[in-house]
Amino acid sequence: MKRGIIVETKSALEIKDLRKSFGSKNVLNGVNIEVYRGEIIGYIGPNGAGKSTTVKLILGLLEDYDGEIKVLGENIKNSDGSYKKRIGYVPEVADVYESLTAKEYLTFIGQLYGMEYDDIDKKAKELMEVFNVGESYNSRLSNFSKGMKQKVMIIASILHNPDILFWDEPLSGLDANIIMIVKELLEELASKGKTIFYSSHIMDVVEKISDRIILINEGTVIADGTFEELKLQINEGSLENIFNELTGFSMHKETAKKIISIVEGEV
């Protein structure tokens, strides 16, 4: 691990032989993952590999699966759903209620997690200030830029002090200073024993922040280890190269040249 220790040796998440189909299409084909508390997991794979399906099953947004999912030791098939209060989620696409103000949205989300209104309001306002959008706390989300909405989504995911975070492309639309803060925030959360599932197509960020990298392709885990372990296994120098090697993608240079030839009128 990049921080040198695992805060706890207890499992935060256990997935055993997870399978999911949509009609005749098999999306997950026996996924097995165990994640410990205090780990930052880089969860990566090509589009359609099964990343979002895995996360949606864990969150209870999808059902009807085969296999077993345990969150903080609890089998979610036998759960009343209370485990969801211990999870924070930033989806890839920020889907917010744009008719609401940031205050209305964040207090609504906090109450869904069982927090007291005054406590939510205080925390949300302070966090908006820290993220440099405090002056917009009472403004409608419809007036927010993409980056501002992303900050609100991040705040909504941590308001209730969850034990596990699922962040899908969390840096989308953020400026350089906030990106530095978010990276540092992930380290601090992990040091407190929080578990982070971090999914992104920005390989250099995943490479730098992750304690472990789990690569899924065609519904199956094809690599699981530290960046150094994967680099030794594949004998490649960057996560991007490892990703391409393991997923069998090698046409990036040729495709780029073809695009240039089309633009320049050579085809």
Contacts in CASP RR format, 6 or more apart in sequence:
PFRMAT RR
TARGET T0000
AUTHOR 0000-0000-0000
METHOD contacts of the structure
MODEL  1
MKRGIIVETKSALEIKDLRKSFGSKNVLNGVNIEVYRGEIIGYIGPNGAG
KSTTVKLILGLLEDYDGEIKVLGENIKNSDGSYKKRIGYVPEVADVYESL
TAKEYLTFIGQLYGMEYDDIDKKAKELMEVFNVGESYNSRLSNFSKGMKQ
KVMIIASILHNPDILFWDEPLSGLDANIIMIVKELLEELASKGKTIFYSS
HIMDVVEKISDRIILINEGTVIADGTFEELKLQINEGSLENIFNELTGFS
MHKETAKKIISIVEGEV
1 39 0 8 1.000
1 211 0 8 1.000
1 212 0 8 1.000
1 226 0 8 1.000
2 40 0 8 1.000
2 209 0 8 1.000
2 210 0 8 1.000
2 211 0 8 1.000
3 187 0 8 1.000
3 190 0 8 1.000
3 191 0 8 1.000
3 211 0 8 1.000
6 36 0 8 1.000
6 37 0 8 1.000
6 38 0 8 1.000
6 39 0 8 1.000
7 37 0 8 1.000
7 38 0 8 1.000
7 190 0 8 1.000
7 191 0 8 1.000
7 192 0 8 1.000
7 193 0 8 1.000
8 36 0 8 1.000
8 37 0 8 1.000
8 38 0 8 1.000
8 193 0 8 1.000
9 36 0 8 1.000
10 36 0 8 1.000
10 37 0 8 1.000
11 34 0 8 1.000
11 35 0 8 1.000
11 36 0 8 1.000
11 37 0 8 1.000
11 70 0 8 1.000
11 73 0 8 1.000
12 35 0 8 1.000
12 36 0 8 1.000
12 37 0 8 1.000
12 38 0 8 1.000
12 39 0 8 1.000
12 71 0 8 1.000
12 72 0 8 1.000
12 163 0 8 1.000
12 164 0 8 1.000
12 195 0 8 1.000
13 33 0 8 1.000
13 34 0 8 1.000
13 35 0 8 1.000
13 58 0 8 1.000
13 69 0 8 1.000
13 70 0 8 1.000
13 71 0 8 1.000
13 72 0 8 1.000
13 164 0 8 1.000
13 195 0 8 1.000
13 197 0 8 1.000
14 33 0 8 1.000
14 34 0 8 1.000
14 35 0 8 1.000
14 68 0 8 1.000
14 69 0 8 1.000
14 70 0 8 1.000
14 73 0 8 1.000
15 31 0 8 1.000
15 32 0 8 1.000
15 33 0 8 1.000
15 34 0 8 1.000
15 54 0 8 1.000
15 58 0 8 1.000
15 68 0 8 1.000
15 69 0 8 1.000
15 70 0 8 1.000
16 32 0 8 1.000
16 67 0 8 1.000
16 68 0 8 1.000
17 30 0 8 1.000
17 31 0 8 1.000
17 32 0 8 1.000
17 66 0 8 1.000
17 67 0 8 1.000
17 68 0 8 1.000
18 28 0 8 1.000
18 30 0 8 1.000
18 31 0 8 1.000
18 32 0 8 1.000
18 54 0 8 1.000
18 57 0 8 1.000
18 65 0 8 1.000
18 66 0 8 1.000
18 67 0 8 1.000
18 68 0 8 1.000
18 69 0 8 1.000
19 26 0 8 1.000
19 28 0 8 1.000
19 29 0 8 1.000
19 30 0 8 1.000
19 31 0 8 1.000
19 65 0 8 1.000
19 66 0 8 1.000
19 67 0 8 1.000
20 26 0 8 1.000
20 27 0 8 1.000
20 28 0 8 1.000
20 53 0 8 1.000
20 57 0 8 1.000
20 62 0 8 1.000
20 64 0 8 1.000
20 65 0 8 1.000
20 66 0 8 1.000
21 27 0 8 1.000
26 219 0 8 1.000
27 48 0 8 1.000
27 50 0 8 1.000
27 53 0 8 1.000
27 219 0 8 1.000
28 50 0 8 1.000
28 53 0 8 1.000
28 54 0 8 1.000
28 57 0 8 1.000
28 65 0 8 1.000
28 219 0 8 1.000
29 218 0 8 1.000
29 219 0 8 1.000
29 220 0 8 1.000
30 67 0 8 1.000
30 219 0 8 1.000
30 220 0 8 1.000
31 54 0 8 1.000
31 216 0 8 1.000
31 219 0 8 1.000
31 220 0 8 1.000
31 221 0 8 1.000
32 221 0 8 1.000
33 214 0 8 1.000
33 221 0 8 1.000
33 224 0 8 1.000
35 41 0 8 1.000
35 195 0 8 1.000
35 197 0 8 1.000
35 212 0 8 1.000
36 195 0 8 1.000
37 163 0 8 1.000
37 193 0 8 1.000
37 194 0 8 1.000
37 195 0 8 1.000
38 190 0 8 1.000
38 191 0 8 1.000
38 192 0 8 1.000
38 193 0 8 1.000
38 194 0 8 1.000
38 195 0 8 1.000
38 196 0 8 1.000
38 211 0 8 1.000
39 190 0 8 1.000
39 195 0 8 1.000
39 196 0 8 1.000
39 211 0 8 1.000
39 212 0 8 1.000
40 186 0 8 1.000
40 187 0 8 1.000
40 190 0 8 1.000
40 195 0 8 1.000
40 196 0 8 1.000
40 198 0 8 1.000
40 209 0 8 1.000
40 210 0 8 1.000
40 211 0 8 1.000
40 212 0 8 1.000
41 195 0 8 1.000
41 196 0 8 1.000
41 197 0 8 1.000
41 198 0 8 1.000
41 210 0 8 1.000
41 211 0 8 1.000
41 212 0 8 1.000
41 213 0 8 1.000
41 214 0 8 1.000
42 197 0 8 1.000
42 198 0 8 1.000
42 199 0 8 1.000
42 200 0 8 1.000
42 206 0 8 1.000
42 209 0 8 1.000
42 210 0 8 1.000
42 212 0 8 1.000
42 213 0 8 1.000
42 214 0 8 1.000
43 51 0 8 1.000
43 54 0 8 1.000
43 55 0 8 1.000
43 197 0 8 1.000
43 198 0 8 1.000
43 199 0 8 1.000
43 214 0 8 1.000
43 216 0 8 1.000
44 51 0 8 1.000
44 199 0 8 1.000
44 200 0 8 1.000
44 201 0 8 1.000
44 203 0 8 1.000
44 206 0 8 1.000
44 213 0 8 1.000
44 214 0 8 1.000
44 215 0 8 1.000
44 216 0 8 1.000
44 243 0 8 1.000
45 51 0 8 1.000
45 215 0 8 1.000
45 216 0 8 1.000
45 217 0 8 1.000
45 243 0 8 1.000
45 247 0 8 1.000
46 217 0 8 1.000
46 247 0 8 1.000
46 249 0 8 1.000
49 216 0 8 1.000
49 217 0 8 1.000
49 218 0 8 1.000
49 219 0 8 1.000
50 216 0 8 1.000
50 219 0 8 1.000
51 168 0 8 1.000
51 199 0 8 1.000
51 216 0 8 1.000
52 92 0 8 1.000
52 168 0 8 1.000
53 62 0 8 1.000
54 216 0 8 1.000
55 89 0 8 1.000
55 166 0 8 1.000
55 168 0 8 1.000
55 197 0 8 1.000
55 199 0 8 1.000
56 62 0 8 1.000
57 63 0 8 1.000
57 65 0 8 1.000
57 69 0 8 1.000
58 69 0 8 1.000
58 71 0 8 1.000
58 76 0 8 1.000
58 87 0 8 1.000
58 166 0 8 1.000
59 84 0 8 1.000
59 87 0 8 1.000
59 89 0 8 1.000
59 166 0 8 1.000
60 76 0 8 1.000
60 84 0 8 1.000
68 75 0 8 1.000
68 77 0 8 1.000
69 75 0 8 1.000
69 76 0 8 1.000
69 77 0 8 1.000
70 76 0 8 1.000
71 79 0 8 1.000
71 83 0 8 1.000
71 86 0 8 1.000
71 87 0 8 1.000
71 164 0 8 1.000
72 83 0 8 1.000
72 86 0 8 1.000
72 163 0 8 1.000
72 164 0 8 1.000
74 83 0 8 1.000
76 83 0 8 1.000
85 113 0 8 1.000
85 114 0 8 1.000
85 160 0 8 1.000
85 162 0 8 1.000
86 162 0 8 1.000
86 163 0 8 1.000
86 164 0 8 1.000
87 162 0 8 1.000
87 163 0 8 1.000
87 164 0 8 1.000
87 165 0 8 1.000
87 166 0 8 1.000
88 157 0 8 1.000
88 158 0 8 1.000
88 160 0 8 1.000
88 162 0 8 1.000
88 164 0 8 1.000
88 165 0 8 1.000
88 166 0 8 1.000
89 157 0 8 1.000
89 165 0 8 1.000
89 166 0 8 1.000
89 167 0 8 1.000
90 150 0 8 1.000
90 153 0 8 1.000
90 154 0 8 1.000
90 157 0 8 1.000
90 165 0 8 1.000
90 166 0 8 1.000
90 167 0 8 1.000
90 168 0 8 1.000
90 170 0 8 1.000
91 153 0 8 1.000
91 168 0 8 1.000
92 168 0 8 1.000
92 169 0 8 1.000
92 172 0 8 1.000
92 199 0 8 1.000
94 146 0 8 1.000
94 149 0 8 1.000
94 150 0 8 1.000
94 152 0 8 1.000
94 153 0 8 1.000
96 105 0 8 1.000
96 141 0 8 1.000
96 149 0 8 1.000
96 152 0 8 1.000
96 153 0 8 1.000
97 105 0 8 1.000
97 108 0 8 1.000
97 141 0 8 1.000
98 140 0 8 1.000
98 141 0 8 1.000
98 142 0 8 1.000
99 140 0 8 1.000
99 141 0 8 1.000
99 142 0 8 1.000
100 108 0 8 1.000
100 140 0 8 1.000
100 141 0 8 1.000
101 137 0 8 1.000
101 138 0 8 1.000
101 139 0 8 1.000
101 140 0 8 1.000
101 141 0 8 1.000
102 124 0 8 1.000
102 128 0 8 1.000
102 133 0 8 1.000
102 136 0 8 1.000
102 137 0 8 1.000
102 138 0 8 1.000
102 139 0 8 1.000
102 141 0 8 1.000
102 144 0 8 1.000
102 152 0 8 1.000
103 121 0 8 1.000
103 124 0 8 1.000
103 125 0 8 1.000
103 137 0 8 1.000
103 138 0 8 1.000
105 141 0 8 1.000
105 152 0 8 1.000
105 156 0 8 1.000
106 120 0 8 1.000
106 124 0 8 1.000
106 128 0 8 1.000
106 152 0 8 1.000
106 155 0 8 1.000
106 156 0 8 1.000
106 159 0 8 1.000
107 117 0 8 1.000
107 120 0 8 1.000
107 121 0 8 1.000
107 124 0 8 1.000
109 156 0 8 1.000
109 159 0 8 1.000
110 120 0 8 1.000
110 156 0 8 1.000
110 159 0 8 1.000
110 160 0 8 1.000
111 117 0 8 1.000
111 120 0 8 1.000
113 159 0 8 1.000
113 160 0 8 1.000
114 160 0 8 1.000
115 159 0 8 1.000
115 160 0 8 1.000
120 159 0 8 1.000
123 159 0 8 1.000
124 137 0 8 1.000
124 155 0 8 1.000
124 159 0 8 1.000
125 134 0 8 1.000
125 137 0 8 1.000
127 155 0 8 1.000
127 158 0 8 1.000
127 159 0 8 1.000
128 134 0 8 1.000
128 136 0 8 1.000
128 137 0 8 1.000
128 151 0 8 1.000
128 152 0 8 1.000
128 155 0 8 1.000
131 151 0 8 1.000
131 154 0 8 1.000
131 155 0 8 1.000
131 178 0 8 1.000
131 181 0 8 1.000
132 178 0 8 1.000
133 144 0 8 1.000
133 148 0 8 1.000
133 151 0 8 1.000
133 152 0 8 1.000
136 143 0 8 1.000
136 144 0 8 1.000
136 148 0 8 1.000
141 149 0 8 1.000
141 152 0 8 1.000
144 152 0 8 1.000
146 172 0 8 1.000
146 173 0 8 1.000
147 172 0 8 1.000
147 173 0 8 1.000
147 174 0 8 1.000
147 175 0 8 1.000
150 170 0 8 1.000
150 171 0 8 1.000
150 172 0 8 1.000
150 173 0 8 1.000
150 174 0 8 1.000
151 174 0 8 1.000
151 178 0 8 1.000
153 170 0 8 1.000
154 167 0 8 1.000
154 170 0 8 1.000
154 182 0 8 1.000
157 165 0 8 1.000
157 167 0 8 1.000
158 165 0 8 1.000
158 189 0 8 1.000
162 194 0 8 1.000
163 193 0 8 1.000
163 194 0 8 1.000
163 195 0 8 1.000
164 194 0 8 1.000
164 195 0 8 1.000
164 196 0 8 1.000
164 197 0 8 1.000
165 189 0 8 1.000
165 194 0 8 1.000
165 195 0 8 1.000
165 196 0 8 1.000
165 197 0 8 1.000
166 197 0 8 1.000
166 199 0 8 1.000
167 196 0 8 1.000
167 197 0 8 1.000
167 198 0 8 1.000
167 199 0 8 1.000
168 199 0 8 1.000
168 200 0 8 1.000
169 199 0 8 1.000
169 200 0 8 1.000
169 201 0 8 1.000
169 202 0 8 1.000
170 182 0 8 1.000
170 198 0 8 1.000
170 200 0 8 1.000
171 179 0 8 1.000
171 182 0 8 1.000
171 200 0 8 1.000
171 202 0 8 1.000
171 205 0 8 1.000
174 182 0 8 1.000
183 205 0 8 1.000
183 208 0 8 1.000
183 209 0 8 1.000
186 196 0 8 1.000
186 198 0 8 1.000
186 209 0 8 1.000
187 209 0 8 1.000
189 196 0 8 1.000
190 196 0 8 1.000
190 211 0 8 1.000
198 206 0 8 1.000
198 209 0 8 1.000
198 210 0 8 1.000
200 206 0 8 1.000
203 238 0 8 1.000
203 239 0 8 1.000
203 240 0 8 1.000
203 243 0 8 1.000
204 238 0 8 1.000
204 239 0 8 1.000
204 240 0 8 1.000
206 213 0 8 1.000
206 239 0 8 1.000
207 213 0 8 1.000
207 227 0 8 1.000
207 238 0 8 1.000
207 239 0 8 1.000
210 227 0 8 1.000
211 226 0 8 1.000
212 224 0 8 1.000
212 225 0 8 1.000
212 226 0 8 1.000
213 223 0 8 1.000
213 224 0 8 1.000
213 225 0 8 1.000
213 226 0 8 1.000
213 227 0 8 1.000
213 230 0 8 1.000
213 239 0 8 1.000
214 221 0 8 1.000
214 223 0 8 1.000
214 224 0 8 1.000
214 225 0 8 1.000
215 221 0 8 1.000
215 222 0 8 1.000
215 223 0 8 1.000
215 224 0 8 1.000
215 230 0 8 1.000
215 242 0 8 1.000
215 243 0 8 1.000
215 246 0 8 1.000
215 247 0 8 1.000
216 222 0 8 1.000
217 246 0 8 1.000
217 247 0 8 1.000
222 246 0 8 1.000
222 247 0 8 1.000
223 230 0 8 1.000
223 233 0 8 1.000
223 242 0 8 1.000
223 246 0 8 1.000
227 239 0 8 1.000
230 239 0 8 1.000
230 242 0 8 1.000
231 237 0 8 1.000
231 242 0 8 1.000
234 241 0 8 1.000
234 242 0 8 1.000
234 245 0 8 1.000
234 246 0 8 1.000
236 242 0 8 1.000
236 245 0 8 1.000
243 249 0 8 1.000
244 250 0 8 1.000
244 252 0 8 1.000
258 267 0 8 1.000
261 267 0 8 1.000
END
